Amino acid sequence: NTYIEFPGTNDKIVFATNGSDVLTLDAANTATFAGDVAIQKTGDVYLTLESTDATTTEEVAVKYSNQSTGSNYWWSGLNQSANYSLAYGTSYSGANVKMEISTAGNATFAGNVTLNGDGKLLKFTPTSYDDVELGIDSNGFVIYNTTDARYDLKINGDGNATFAGDVTATANYSAGNSKIIYKAQRSGGAVAGDWSYDDATTDMSLGTSTAHSFSLKTGN
């Protein structure tokens, strides 16, 4: 029940074992395997997909599908460029690319990036500056300096923000005019105040910007 068959006039070769087709080679140089394909050896193992066209940057990719993808495929490989990408759709087109990694290591995502579960943080580890983590912990949304073991910013569930250092607000201005640097107002803006710079007098002004009183208080 093991044989090589040349069926009909279809210019194909069929390899069979135990009476079942295992490998079919057709006239288009396409090889179809009926089962798993294993590449094994004791040393390093490589699977190489290479376009040898010397003038056209072709697509080089592996595509995946199952019952749930319908007519769509997941594509991974080179989408007519040197960048690696993942795509989903009926074709490996730029419009279907969901993630792309450039040869410089820059990653671009077509949608949101979600971190599920507690303790999942974005970690930044530059070579010349402090390491920083960005995420959510028991303090709320945080920016944490891991090099100095310091919370640079904490925003709790009520929206209150705590900074580890000074907070500086800078506003660009035009000569002779006033510019608001910080503005505070109630919902709707009917009562408001601001801290502004008056270039005509080079004064810093603090007070209300609506027809309401301004007061400084202690103890309450």
N, C-alpha and C positions, 0 to 999 in steps of 0.2 A: 503493500500500500504506500510505499514511498517511491516517488517518481518525478520526472521532469516532463512537462507537457507543452506542446506547441499547438494550441487549439485553433481550429478553423483557419481563416485567412486574416485574423486580426493583428498579426505581427506582434504577438506577445508570448512571453514565456512564463509558465506557471510551475512553481516548485511546491510539491505536496508531500506531506508525511501523514501516515495513518489514515490515508484516504481523504484528507482535507487540505485545501489550498493554504499554503503558509506565506508565500511570497509571489507576487505577480509583477512582472516587468512588461510595460506596454510600449507601443510605438512612439509615444511622446517622451520616453525615457523617465517615466514615473514609476517609482517602486512603491507597491502597496503591501504592507505587512498585515497579516491576520491576527497577530498577537503582540506581546510586549517585545521591545527591542532593547537588549542589554549590551553595553560596551564595558568590558572588564579587562583589566590587566593589573599587575602588581605595582607599576609605577604611576606617574601622572597620566591622567586620562583627559582628552580634549575632544569636544565635538565642534567642528569648524564649519560655519556657513560663510561662504565667500563668493561675492560676485566678481567675476574676472573681466567684466566689461571695462575697457580702457578709456572710454569716452563718456559713458552715462553713469550717473550715480543711481544705481538701482535700489529697490527695496530688498532688504535682507532681514528675514523675520521668521519667527515661529508663531503659529496661530493655534488657538485652543477653542474648542466648543463642546457643549454637551446638550442634553435635552432642553435645559432651561435657557440657553442663549438663543434658541431659535435659529434665525438666519444670520445672527451676529457672531463675531469671534472676538476673543481677546488676542491682541497682537503684541509681540514684544520683539524689539530689534532695532534696525536702522531704517528710518522712514525717509529714504532718499537724501540722507545727510550723514554726517559723522556722529551726530548725537544719538544717544540711546533713548528709546521712548516706549511707553505702553499706550495702547489704543484699544478702543472698543467700538465695534460696528461691523458693517458688512464689508468694509474695505479699510486698508491701512492708509487713510488720508489724514492730512493735517488737522482737519476739522474734528476727527475722531480721537485725537491724541489726548490722553488724560494726564500724563506725566512725561516730562522730558528732562534728561540729564545731559548737560553739555560736556564737551571734552575737558572743560575747565573745572567740572564738578558742580556747576550751578544747577539746581533743580527748580523746575517750573511746573506748577500744578494747575490744572484747568478748573478745579473746584476747591471746596473747603478741605482743610486738614483737621481731622478730629482725633483728640487724645481721650480715650475712654478710661474711666477708673481713677481712683485717688492716687496722688503722688506722681502723676505723669507730667513731666515738665519739659520745656524746651531749654536745652543747655547750650550755652555759647562758650567756647573754649579757645579764645584767640591766643596767639603766641606772644603778643606784646602788651596785652592789657589784662585787666581782671576778668576772671571767669564769672559768668552771670547765668542765673536760671530764671525762667519766666514761666509762671503757671499759677496753680491754685493749691493752697494748703489750708490748715486750720485757721490761718489769719485772714483768709480771703484770697483775692487776686494779689499776687506778689511779684516783685522784682527782687531777687536775692543775690547778693554778691557773695559767691562761695569763696573767693580768695580772701576776703576780709571778714567772712562769717557775719554778714550784716544785711538786714532787710533795708534796701534803699527806698522801697515803696510798698505800702500795704493798703489795700482797699477792701474794707470789710463788707459784709452782706447788706449793711444799711447805706453803703455808698460813702462812708467816711474814709478819708485818705490820710495816711500818716507817712511823712517823709523823714528820712534819716538825717538829711542835711538841709541847707538853705534852699528856698524856692525863689527863683529869679524870673521875673516877667519883664520882657523887653519889647518895646513897641517902636516901630519906625515912625518918623514924623516928618512933616514939611515945615520949612522955615516960617516962623510967625504964627503958627497954628497950634491948637491943642490936640493932644492924642490920649485916648483912654488906654491905660496900661492894665487896669483890673476893674471889672464891672461886677456888681452884685445886684440882684433884683429878686422880687418875689415872683411867683408864677404869674405869667401874663405881662409882667413888666410895668405895671401901673405905679409901683413904688420901687425906686432904684437908686443906687449910689455908685460912685466910682472913684478910683484913684487915677489921676491923670497928670500929664506933663503939659505945661503951658509954655511954648517956646518963646512967645513974645516977651515974657518976664522971666523965663527960665525957672518958674516956680513948679513945685510939686503940689497938687491940690487933692484934698480928700474930703468928700462930702456927698450930699445927695444930688442927683441929676434930675429929680422930679420935685414938685412943689410940696416937699415934706421936710420935717425937721431932721437934724442930724445930731446925735449925742454920743458921748463917750461915757461908759459906765463901768462900775466895778461891783463885784459880789453877786451879780445876777446876769 
